[in-house]
Amino acid sequence: MKSPKIFTSSKLSHSNISKIGILILAAGASKRMGLPKQLLPWNGSTLLNHTLTQAELSIANEVHVVLGANADKIKKSIESSMATVHVYHEWDSGLGSSIAYGVKQIIKNECQIDGLLIMLSDQPEVDSNYLNSLIQMYIPKMKQIAATSYSSNLGVPAIFDVCYFDELVKLNGDTGAKQIIINNSANVIAFVPEKYLIDIDTLETYEMLIKGQFKNH
């Protein structure tokens, strides 16, 4: 497998004009947590609203979110008037299936974008600046995948050129887009965040991040 090109914020020197859509994955049932983590309090609102706000503050052109478990309750809590909300009734099929569903809806809506930035709703340290760094690094119409580097792994947030939509809509089960990144490693550029981006999967992790967030307040 060919090693991806590695970038950090200090190495970004160009700004590409590209139309980017953002797809936020928020369909899971948070089984390990025991309650909908999308509704956890964060910065005066909820975790999902925080993610939506960061996406909308970015230079992306449009924002989509896929809901599933507890969709009715979560949808009522959404404060955004800009995001397009998609409800996936087969959410328990897994993460890959949720990605495929979201991409199918974007194609169905005939959204005119050069690439799709896929992100999770449970990474609150991903802010608009980080999203903009990925978008600025990405070059459209070059079959690129701009992915986040996690030590020896690559993952989301990641931007997929539209040429990968056919592969994204074929995802199923609980396997995300990692295999697409691996299979197309020659076209991958990796962005190294300034700090490790943590997923909130348990109440312990959530409480740890809250304490870290407010330690100087």
Secondary structure as UniProt FT lines:
FT   STRAND          5..7
FT   HELIX           9..11
FT   STRAND          20..26
FT   TURN            31..34
FT   HELIX           37..39
FT   STRAND          41..42
FT   TURN            43..44
FT   STRAND          45..46
FT   HELIX           47..57
FT   STRAND          62..67
FT   TURN            69..70
FT   HELIX           71..77
FT   STRAND          84..87
FT   TURN            89..90
FT   HELIX           91..93
FT   HELIX           95..108
FT   TURN            109..110
FT   STRAND          115..120
FT   TURN            121..122
FT   TURN            124..125
FT   HELIX           128..137
FT   TURN            140..141
FT   STRAND          145..150
FT   TURN            151..152
FT   STRAND          153..161
FT   HELIX           162..164
FT   HELIX           165..168
FT   TURN            169..170
FT   TURN            173..174
FT   HELIX           178..183
FT   HELIX           185..187
FT   STRAND          188..191
FT   HELIX           203..213
FT   TURN            214..216
//
